[in-house]
Amino acid sequence: MRWRSFIPLALFAALAVALFVGLDLNPRIIPSALIGKPAPALDLPPLPGKEPGLVAARLRDGEPTLVNVWASWCGPCRIEHPQLMALAEDEIIRMIGINYKDRQANALRFLAQLGDPYEAVGVDATGRTSIDWGVYGVPETFILDGAGRILLKHVGPIREEDLEEKILPAIAAAKRGTEP
Amino acid sequence: MRTMKRGFFLPLLLALFLPLQAMAIAFDVEQLADPAEEARARDLMRELRCLVCQNQSIEDSNATLAKDLRKIVRQRIEAGDSDAQVRQFLVDRYGEWVLMRPPFKPATLALWLGPVLLLAIGGVTLWFGIRRRKDPQQAPPLSAEEEARIAALNRDP
């Protein structure tokens, strides 16, 4: 019964591997309950000067959409903004913004200074609509297919590598009408 | 003297902990008018996880999102929702992650039964370990040669 003496070693190795893998997981990222489901209601007034606002019906018109939740007071939103601008300049996907708990003047200044990638921006002053979308911090980004189903949710700023690894593949899937 | 000291110190010690208890709850100005409904809302808030400060419930978190979620819990209760409906409202948006007490289902089997299983394995290991140690037949019987050596050692010098 020599093999029995290896049980503690095997248990230790299994535990070590499990914990090592755990080190790499980010507990801040909460899996979204909305993947594969139709996008929640979205009826928001526009930022002044950026009419019209947002209505959910437009998300189901057959064209894929990127929905970005942002605020001028949010630092990481500034980090991801160049990536959003790049997407907009290449006209890769229709992009709309949800302006989360912001002052309108600040929001407009943010867009004037850093560029405006959005086709439309809805103002979510109370954060209530964002809660329906399962948002728990800004920025968050959703990719919707033409039927208005949520294919991908990205929590936190879109870094350049996220663009290549997550966002663009999801957009491609949304255009093909398949799962990412 | 001794008893007097204790009679004074114990209440003082307990009193020192009172403010801590009070501060562990986030305070909302707007509460439900009906105390029974407010109590129900509070019980629910204790069972809902704050998504920003992840190991706090929305009842004791001061994050703005927790505040917004508390408001929603009160609104739902005022609108006549059952406890299960309020919970489902948040699960629909944030997933089962938002429940402090995860439901018992195949995906959470390891979570619920893991500790019991580990305890059982430990108990069985311990039981066998103790039994083996007590077992008088552990040592093999002495050989004839060994018996002869003991007899030789025991002989008077």
Interface residues (C-beta under 8 A of the other chain):
Chain A: P27 R28 I30 P31 S32 A33 L34 P40 K101 T126 G127 R128 I131 D132 W133 G134 Y136 G137
Chain B: L51 V52 Q54 T64 L65 D68 L69 I72 V91 D92 R93 Y94 G95 E96 W97
